[in-house]
Amino acid sequence: MTERSKAVLFDIGNVFVEWDPRNLYSKLISDSRELETFLRDVVTLEWHTEHDRGRPFAEGVALLAARYPEYEDLIRAFDERWDETIGITYTGTVEVLEQLAEQGVSTYGLTNFSAEKWPSFCRGYAFTDLFGGVVVSGEEKLVKPDPRIYQIAIDRFALDPERTVYIDDRIDNVRAAEQLGMIGHHFTEPAKLAADLRARGYLY
């Protein structure tokens, strides 16, 4: 194996940028208990995951607004103001990506992300240009931790799983990658990621 066969496969949300619907809805719902109830019962992760699986936002919003008509305006805001669900950029992770690219390590993305929202996200975040390619769940109609979407990345990017580090903030997604032979890294902070990649010989 050559050094070129090493690769790093990144998740995006909560690895490069903070993603949390609270970033949007804390601006729109002032009462903290009402906010938590709304996020627990109405705009749930389970509902949004269907957008990541390929359901159009217009369809998802219409279905949820029909179920909770009293919250229709707030539900529509999730689509119309989706960019505001994104918080800070983890600049340390971006620096790790830049260093890997400078050192010739192949880097790719594998993200649960709406196919509708991905292009505008890429326009707003230049670090996405450094990836050799990104598998987007909304385009594939599959979401992590389904092993099939990892296999798509392995096949599309000609990855050697045993020499590919997979990075994700969700441990279930990391475990799924490890089941396919990848080296898993459960992301908690950029400094720990950089240290792990150095220890494994992926970053110098």
N, C-alpha and C positions, 0 to 999 in steps of 0.2 A: 504494500500500500504506500502511496505517496502522500505527502502532506496535503496535496490538493483534494484527496478523498475525504478529508475531514470536513464536516459541515455543522452549522448551528441553525436550528429551526426554532423560530420564535413565535410565541403567542403575541398578540398586540395589546388588547385591553388589559389594564392593570399590570402591564409589564413595561410598556412605553408611555402610555397615558393613563391617567386615572379615569375610569368609567363608572359612573354611579348616577342613577336617575335622581338622586337627592340633589345633585348639583343644579338640576333644573327646577325640581319641584319645591325646594326650599325657598325659591324666589316667588312661588305662586301660592303656597299654602303656609300661612304664618303660624298656625297652631301646630305644635310639635306632635301632639297625639293624633290629630287629624292626618298629618303628613304620614306618620307611621302606619296608620290604618289604611290609608289610600295605597301606599306602596305594598302593604301586605296582602290586601284584598282585591285591588283594582288593577293598577299597572304593575303586574307581577313579573318576576323573571321568567316564569313559565310561559306567560303570554308573549313576552318579547322574544323568547327563544324561537318561537315560530317564525318571526321575521328573519332571524339568523338562519332558519331552515329553508327560507325562500318565499315565505308568504309576503305578498305586497303589503306595505304599510297601510295603504288605503283600505284594504280588506280587513286587516287586523283592527284598525281604528273603528271601522264601521261595526264590526262584530261586538267589540267591547262597549262602544257607545250605545248600542241597542240594549245591552245588558244593564248598563249603568248610565241612563240618560241624564241623570243629575250631574254627572261628571264629564259630559261630552266635551266641553271646552278644554278641560284639563287633559283629557285623553288625546284630543287632537294636538295639543301642544307637544306631545311626545314625538309626533312626526314633524310638525312645523318648526319646532325649536330643538330638534334632536341634537344639534351641535353643542347645545348648552348642557347636555348630560356629560360631556367630556370636561374633566378638570385639568389638573396640572400635567405637564409633561415631565417624565422622569428622565432628566437630562443625563444622569449617570448611565442609564441603559442605552441612551442614544450614543453616548461616548464609547461604550463597549462595542456597539454595532460598528461605529466608525473605525475603531481600532482593529476589529476583525477584518473589515473590508481592506484596510490599509495593509494588513499582514497577509492578505491573500486567502483568507478562510472563506469558503462559500457560505452565504447566509440566505435564509429563506424565511417565509412567514406561513403560519397555519392559524387561521383565526375564525372564531365564530363571529360573523359580521354580516349585516344585511347587504345584499348585492346592490340595493338602491343607494345606501349611504356610503359604501366603500369608495367610489370615485371621488366624492367631495372630500372625504377624509384624506385621501392621498394628495389632493391638491393643497390641503391645508398643512400637511406634515411632510416636509421634504425628506425626512429620514427613510420614508418608504421607498425612495428611489434607490436605496442601497441594497435592497433585496434582489436576489437573482430571480425571484418569483414568489408569489403568494397564493396559497390555496385559501379561498374565501368560502365559508360554509354556505352562504346564501346562493352562490353560483353552483355549488355542487349538490344542494338540497340534502345535505348531511351536516350534522353538528357533532362536535366533540362531546363526549369521549367515544363516539362510535368508531370502532377500529377502521372502518372503511375509508374514512376521510384521511386518516394517517397514511393508509396504504396509497391513496391518491398522491399524497405529497412524496412518498418514497418512490413511486413509479415515475411521476412527472419530473422530479428533479434528479433522478438516478442516484438516490441516496444509499449509502451503506449504513444501515441502521446501527451497527455496532460502533461506527465512528461518527455518529450524529448525536449531538446534544440537543435535547428538546427542552424548552423553557416555557413554563406556564405558571400562573399564580394559583391555579386550581389543582389540588393534589389528585383528584380523580382523572383529570386530563393527563397529568404526568404519568400516573400509573398505567393508563392506556397505552401511552407511547412506549413505556418500558416493556409492556407485554409483547410489543412488536420488535423488541431487541434494542431500542434506542437507550441512550444514556439520559436519564431524567434529571431535571433541576427544578425543584419547587421554588419559584421566585418569591422572595419577600422584600429584597432591597438590592439596588444595583451593586453596592460594594461586595455583598456576599456572592452575587453572580460573577463579578469580575474575579474574585478570589478563587471560585470554583473552576472557572475556565482556565485560569493560570495553573492551578494545581493539576489539571488534566492535560495541560500542554496545548490548549487551543488559543491562548492569549499570552503574549510575551511582553 
